[in-house]
């Protein structure tokens, strides 16, 4: 899967879970500081990404991912190893 497609889908899921406009989300956006994710929402994001991309992520490692761009990298790696 192309990185651009992964990024687009990550932004779409992030917007849905956090209730923010997709247009304000950039690769540099931080889930907590910039997009207002609370701990419960961080867990929801991990679950939503797993559903969206049909992958399993190690929860502790996934929760350490702080920005949208890093989430794209993280998910891309999982897709390549699938």
DAWO-V190998 format. One record per pair of residues at least 12 apart in sequence whose ideal C-beta (glycine too) atoms are under 6 Angstrom apart, sorted by the first residue. I is the first residue (numbers start at 1). J is the second residue. D is the distance in whole Angstrom. If there is no record, write none. Layout:
BEGIN
i: (I;I)
j: (J;J)
d: (D;D)
END
This chain:
BEGIN
i: (1;6;6;6;7;9;10;10;11;13;13;17;17;17;18;18;18;20;25;27;27;29;30;30;42;46;53;55)
j: (79;72;75;76;72;52;71;72;25;48;52;44;45;48;35;37;41;35;68;68;69;68;66;67;63;62;75;78)
d: (6;5;6;5;5;6;5;5;5;5;5;5;5;5;5;6;6;6;6;5;3;5;5;5;6;5;6;4)
END
